[in-house]
């Protein structure tokens, strides 16, 4: 049984949120399939351009390649910083206390006790813990906010104990 609590106080930086959102998109998309598909469609379109009776197929292939490139660019380059800048709550100071029983969540606008079962999944990457509530909603806990390795280890034990699905990247 975990008896320690973990208290964190921090403000998000744009890079905290952008990295977490990129990790989220990378976990949802099939980049191993999307990127080669985009490249192969572009190559096929360029090759088919040579054939005078297959221009329409060439245009379709190149068009699909461009659409995939736009989707990936939006997801990884454009949307994450825009989402951070457009959301005023990310400017607040966050005070979070994680214990065996619950999570005390406090900002300038919120003072609430949350049950651990609000989180259905966690994504852990190099820079953060992304705790999911719902299909597309998540809380980001940047790794930089932990005071020491023991505090981070206790937090990870709490996650393992309370969050049913954990994916480490």
Secondary structure, 3 states (H helix, E strand, C coil): CCCCCEEEEEECCHHHHHHHHHHHHHHHCCHHHHHHHHHHHHHHHHHHCCCHHHHHHHHHHHHHHHHHHHHHHHHHHHHHHHHHHHCHHHHCEEEEEECCCCEEEECCCCEEEECHHHCCEEEECCCEEEEECCCCCEEEEEHHHCCCHHHHHHHHHHHHHHCCEEEEC
